[in-house]
Amino acid sequence: MGRSYLHRIVPQACVQPYRYPRQRQTTVMVRVQPEAFDKTVGAEFRALHAELMAYFKDTVDHLIADAMKSDGDDETIETAMIGG
């Protein structure tokens, strides 16, 4: 399984991730001051999150418009035939 995004950016921030014995492989632990984490890793993570949310919104809007054969305008929505 691929490494998470957080696994990739934590070492770039000069912070060593670790895991306690028997913790899940998806758990990432770091010892760092909250301000330093928020300034480096947190900022990059929030930027990626915003970019992904915009991408998902655009994708969902496109899929809905394609399924409804519409551009979002109520006047151009095609009415589906029910029962036949």
N, C-alpha and C positions, 0 to 999 in steps of 0.2 A: 504494500500500500504506500502511496506517495506521502511525502512529508507535508505537513500543513504549512500555510503561509507564515504563521507565527513562528514555527520552527526555523524558517528561513531568515526572518528579519531579526530575531533575537540575537544570534551571533554577530550580525552586522553592527549591532549596537554595543558591542564589546561586553556582552553579558552572557555568561555560560548557563545554558538550561540544564536542569537536572530532574531526576525522578526518584521517588522513594521506592524501595523494594515492593513489588506486587502492585504498583500503580499501573493504570492502563497506559498503553502506548500513546494514546491521544492526549494525555495529561502533560502540560508543560509548566514547570516551576522555575522561577528565577528569584534571586535575592537582589533587590535593587531599591533605591529610594523611590517612592511613588512619583515625585516630581520629575526625576530623571527618566523613569519609564514612560510617563505621560508625554514628555517632551520628544522622545525619540521613537520608541516602538509604538506607543499609543497614537501619536500623530500619523505615522505611516499607516497603521491599521485603520484608523478612521477615514483616511483618504481613500484607501482601497474599498472600504465598506460603502462609502458614498458612491464611488464609481460603479461597484457591482449592483447596488440598488437602482441606480439610473439605468444600467443595462437591462436588468430584469424587468423594470417598469416598461421600457421601450419594447422588449420582447413580448411581454404579456399584452400590451396594447396592440402590437402588430398581429399576434395570434387571434385576439378577440375580433379585431377588424376583419381579418381574413376569414374567420369562421362565420361572421355575420355578413360578409360581403359589404362592408360599410366603411366609410371614413370617419364615423362617429356622428355624422349629421343624421338626425331623425328622419329627414326627408328622403334620404337615399338608402335606408335600410330595406332590404328585400324581405318580403313576408314569406316565411316558409309555408309550404302546403302541408296541412295536417291531415293525416289519414289517407293520403292518396296522391 
